[in-house]
Every structure is written in structure tokens, then in C-alpha cells.
């Protein structure tokens, strides 16, 4: 066997189709309150697939009796790698649950290339159905306010959050939960047409890496104008766009994917989405919050996300 695709330190894909992943530092879940003010535990969304998730719950005062908003979060990793158990993701989301006083449900969907798109979209949509079914039986959800559910994710997870929002809009009559908002962090989109940044001198390496990731992710025979890559090919009519979720798009100044995030926000506005906000982190790179979950920039991001959530 020969290696046909390699992401050093993370992933190897072999000529026979087999995949080897290298796991970085993992954060165990703990149902005991941490010194940082939250606890976490792992749950099973669908054992047959399998799809799992990690719940984060902020510590609450014994006399507190209110309800908490719910953030359904999808991790990044170009659909190929990543997990809510990776320490950067775990730390960021635990701290976010405290900063926003929210319950966080972070989903581990099935990865490509073993499970090419749209598998991740259906896996993550199923977490919304799970949430509605478990509200009465899962003790950690007893204070969950399903009238204030938000979808979020970084990079490929931001792409997934958008696609799940589209699916919810299309399935309005049957979807058991109607989220209030969409918080995308450095969303991972693409198209056959290159952006100016992608055509710039010196961008060849980033473009080649992105093409490799999309080649692993897209269904056989699809190009980068597949709906899961190119948001402009989403099939929604004008009425559906007008009732689309409120959206905040976070981009980073130094991120190779920044242009895609800006284009996405402009596309939503052009199609009549009523509430679209674009927020830029100056001097920061792609998914800086996962690499530096306790930095000042990450604390600011969590504060901004909390402000958006508590507008509802």
C-alpha cells in the first residue's frame, strides 16, 4: 500500500482506501464541576452510525431557577479530522458555556473520506432531532430552553451549521426545533471560481491544500460547485431566505478563507436574510480560538457570541 494523501501528524489515506488518523491531546469529559465553572459528559446520538456528542453545562447557583439557551456546535477539520474531544475544542466550548451561560451540545459526526458528504450534514441534523427527544429524559437538559437554540461551528463545522440551517428551513413542517440564530466561525466554503486571494501570488500551497481536502470530502463525480461547497447553489426560494435564521459570521483578518466568509454574508443579505452581521478579528488566523483557547482574542470571541445569543 502507498500513501496517496497525508496531513502530517493528523491523517494518512492509503491506496486501498484505508485511513489512519493520529489523535492529538484529548480532554476527558468530567461530570464533576471543574475549576473553570463547567462540567461535561459524552452522550450517544445514534449508536448505529455511530454519532456521539459532548454536553457542556455551566455551574449554576443552587437558588438559580431559570432556563438556559442551547448551542449546538459542530467542530472543524475540513470534514476529515477533528473532534469535540480535542483539547482546544473542549476548552473553548467549556469556557463558552460559562461565558454565555448556555448548554453546549458539540457533535462528533462521521468523517470523510470514509463517509463523504452529505453524510456529515445528515449526522448533524440528527443531533437536532436527538435534542428534542431527550429534553424530558436527559437530566443535563432539564433547564434547556428549546425556544432559544443556536447553531454554531468553526471552519467545516461552520459549513455544516449553514447546511443544517438550510435543512431546517426546508423541513420546517417536520423539524422539531426551530433555532433562533446561526453563529459561523471562519466558515469553510469554496467554488470552481477562485477568489482574488486564492489567485494571488504565493497562494498556491493553500489552494492545493484546500483542493486536496475538497477532493476527499465531495461525493464522487462532484466538483466544487456542489451545494455543500458552494453556498450559492443552495436551493431555497425567496420566502425561505426571508425566514432564514439571524446570522453572525466571524472572520479572521489573516485567514486564507476570510474572503469566503465575507462573500457568504453578502450572499445572505442579497437574498433577503433579515439579520446578517459580519465580525472581523484583527491580526488573527484561521480557527485561532481552537489553537489558543485561553487568549484575549478568544475571550473576546466568546463575549461577542454571548452578546448575539442573549439578544434573543
VENTAMO-V630122 format. One record per backbone hydrogen bond with DSSP energy under -1.0 kcal/mol. NH is the residue of the N-H (numbers start at 1). CO is the residue of the C=O. If there is no record, write none. Layout:
NH CO
NH CO
This chain:
4 13
5 13
7 11
10 7
11 7
12 20
13 5
14 18
15 2
17 14
20 12
22 10
27 85
34 38
37 34
39 57
40 30
41 55
43 53
45 51
46 51
49 46
51 46
52 108
53 43
54 106
55 41
56 104
57 39
59 37
64 61
68 143
70 148
71 103
72 150
73 105
74 152
80 77
81 77
86 83
87 25
90 86
91 87
92 88
93 89
94 90
95 91
96 92
97 93
98 94
99 95
100 96
102 97
103 69
104 56
105 71
106 54
107 73
108 52
112 79
115 111
117 217
119 116
122 118
123 119
124 120
125 121
126 122
128 125
129 125
130 126
131 127
132 128
133 129
134 130
138 134
141 138
142 139
144 141
145 68
148 145
150 70
151 181
152 72
153 183
154 74
155 185
157 154
159 155
160 156
161 157
162 158
163 159
164 160
165 161
166 162
167 163
168 164
169 165
170 166
171 167
174 171
175 171
180 149
182 246
183 151
184 248
185 153
186 250
188 155
190 229
199 195
203 200
207 203
208 204
209 205
210 206
211 207
212 208
213 209
214 210
215 211
216 212
217 213
218 214
222 219
226 223
229 226
230 226
233 230
234 231
236 234
241 237
242 238
243 239
244 241
246 180
247 275
248 182
249 277
250 184
251 279
253 281
254 284
255 252
258 255
261 257
262 258
263 259
264 260
265 261
266 262
267 263
268 264
269 265
270 266
271 267
272 269
273 268
277 247
279 249
281 251
284 281
288 285
290 287
291 287
292 288
295 292
299 295
300 296
301 297
302 298
303 299
304 300
305 301
306 302
307 303
308 304
309 305
310 306
311 308
312 309
